[in-house]
Structure formats: C-alpha cells, structure tokens
Amino acid sequence: MAAFNYRDLIRQVPPRSWQFYFQARGIALPEGADWTQEAASLHQPILQALEALHESQQNPIYTELRRVKALANQRGIQALSNAVPLGDAMLEDFEHHVSDAERALWALANWPQRFDIAEAFLRANAQVGGRSWRRLYLPPAQVLHCQPEDIDGLRKTLALAFTPKKGRPRACEIDVLTRHLDGGVQLDIRIEDNLQRSLEFGPDDCTIWRDVRPPLTMTVILYPANGVIDLLVPGGNSARKKLLAPLGQYVFRKPIVPIAVPQPMFLLNRLRQGVWPDEHSGLDLRDYGVGKARLSECRVSAIQPPACDFIIKPPGDKDSPDALECVRAKKTDVLMSQGFDILDAVVSLYFEPADGAKQHRVLHIRVKPTGIANLREMEEADVHLAEALLRALGVMQDPPTPVAADEPVADSEVL
C-alpha cells in the first residue's frame, strides 16, 4: 500500500473547499491565518490546523482524508459519477472544481452516502479481473426485479443456502446499488461466515477474547442492456452455483443459463523474442511516435523443482538495458529459455517528444498470463496501441469459444 501523503492532498485542493470542509468539521485555522489570504500561503496553516487536532478528532479526520485520497483519481471520479443520475447537482459542481482531489473532498463533505456508494463501486471495479471474478453472458434486454420484496426473498434463500446442515441460520444482508453511468445494478451481498475468536486489547489495556461473526462478501454486477453479469464470488464454482439459482428465481424471475467466456490467455513466454514487432507483424510502432520499446520488468518461475522465482527489474531510464539484455550480459540466458516461465511482465513504450516538449511520454503495459492487464487504466488510444502490440507479438490471443456456464472449464481458463 502506498503511503498516505496528506500534505500533497492539501496542495491539490484549493482553499475554498478546505474552508467548507473545516467549517463542516468544526476545525479552526491557527491564529493569524485567514481564509482571505493568498492560496499558496494557506497550505502551511491548513497543515498546522490538522496536526494540532486532538487525538479524538484527528483519527476520524485522517481517516476521511485517506478516503478522499483513494477517490482522488479518474477511476474514483468515475465511481462517484456512477452513484448519481446524469445532470445531478453534484456533477454540476464537479465542472467548477480544479482537481479530482477537490471533487472527492466536496463529495465527502456534502454527500457522504454517495461517497460510500462510490467506494463500493471502486472496490468492485478493482476486483474485476481477479481470482474471484467470473464474467457471464445472457441474452441482452433482460428485465431485473430488484424491489424490496424480491431482494428479501433472495436474502432469505441465500442465507439458507450458505447455512451448514447442522448450524443455525446464517445472517444475510444485500445492498442494491444503481450504476447510473454504466447502466448496471450492483448487489453487495454479505453472508455470515464461521464464528471466530479475536484477541484484542480492551478498555483497561488488557487483552480479551471477543467472538467475531465475519461476513462473507460477494458482489454481483448486472448489466441488463447487454446481458453481462460480473460475479465476484470467493469459493469457486460451488459458491457461484449457490448464488446463480436464487438470482434467477428472484431477480430475473426465470431460470438463467448464462454463458461463460473466460479471458483470453496471454502467452508471455513469447516476450523472450523481444518486444519490438518485426516487419511481418503489420505493426510499425514508429507510426505511433514510439522511439523505443523495452521489457522493463518481468518475473520468471522455474518449471521444474526446486520452485523458485526471479524478478528482473533493470533501472527504469529509457537508455538503460531492458530485462532481455540484462540476462544476456549476466550470462543467465537460461532464465529466458525453456527452464522458466514468465509469470508477469511490463512492456514500456517510449514516445518521442511532441509539440516542442523536452520530455518523452512513457506507456507501461503490465500483463499476466491469465489475461489480466492494466489496459482499462489507460486512455482509449493507448488501449488500442497496447492491444495491437500484444497481438503483433503473439502474446494476446483471441477469446475462446463460449461455453455454457455449468460446463467444465479448463484449469488454464479459470480465473
């Protein structure tokens, strides 16, 4: 986890929004400082005011600022935009703000419930592509039934489905969140898990045991217009089957037979041949203003025991040798031969300076063999270039043939 730098957050938000936040939280500026003075001169008084807070107030304030920092980026603002319908007053306010940090702080101070919903969206988006994720398809134009009576029936059925045979009925909660921007509905499901005992310090600074009923969290994102279902369910196929049947009964009001389309595999071992496409690939990176491409980082794992991994990460400068050149210079070519598999890699593209700029732009493409990449974090033009490069290198494969969701899927296709 990256360290939280609240000093950087102070500089990103103009004093007008800090003034509103301070007044809402009952925080005063130090003596001698005034909100009417120059913006640059207020950074230090704002910092002093935060650091001078009593511990009882400082902890919740710093917690809020951490939450603001987590949403102070493009993905966070998209999550906030998903929490409200188009044309909402919050979105109109965003147009007058100068940074994503100011937008996030303004949303927390004025619409805390919407901020909570945006955090739920952001958590779900971060898990898409992870081990517990499965994307399913249904015929489009589905009708969803998410009224309280429908969700209550789903809640009771799931509670029974996840209750052990000789155990007491499990508790279950379901939050229905509308993704206004994406046109989807997100179901955040929490089911009581096995009872656990937690050792913690009590009020008298002595350790005590406390029984904890942790929740098993699952998320279902439904896109009725295009028939896509994103399942974020830990526990594998057995847990997904327990969820899909009640979901069809209460939300779709009909049995559902979704189609599972796993992510295409990335054949990373082909990166051993280099990351600049040859003349037969049909792609010339120079047409996109790219002056150099390098394998800037990779992790390789031994195929045969004893199991061991190596991380090859040369310096990040443009003129530094890439990972392939490093293993050749160190006479460790076996790392890039058949003895090791590449588990993940970073391909860096260095663009020539444009429009009189002195510095070049760098695009880092991180890929893993299960088809997970950082493509959705890029601009649209960079996504097209990255996909074209991965296909030209033979790394990205076409999606496999769709199969029924209840049919067995090869181990290499299961995320």
Secondary structure, DSSP 8 states (H G I E B T S, - for coil): -----HHHHHHHS-HHHHHHHHHHHT----TT--TTS-SGGGHHHHHHHHHTS-HHHHHHHHHHHHHHHHHSSHHHHHHHHHTS-TT-HHHHHHTT-SSHHHHHHHHHHH-HHHHHHHHHHHHHHHHTTSTTEEEEE--SS-----SHHHHHHHHHHHHHHTS-TTS----EEEEEEEETTTTEEEEEEEEE---EEEEEE-TTS-EEEEEE--EEEEEEEEETTTTEEEEE-TTHHHHHHHHHHHIIIIIISS----EE-----B-GGGGGG-SS--TTSS--GGGGTEEEEEEEEEEEEESSSS--EEEE----STTS--HHHHHHHTT-GGGGTTTEEEEEEEEEEEE---TT-SS--EEEEEE-TTS-BSGGGS-HHHHHHHHHHHHHTT-B------EETTS---GGG--
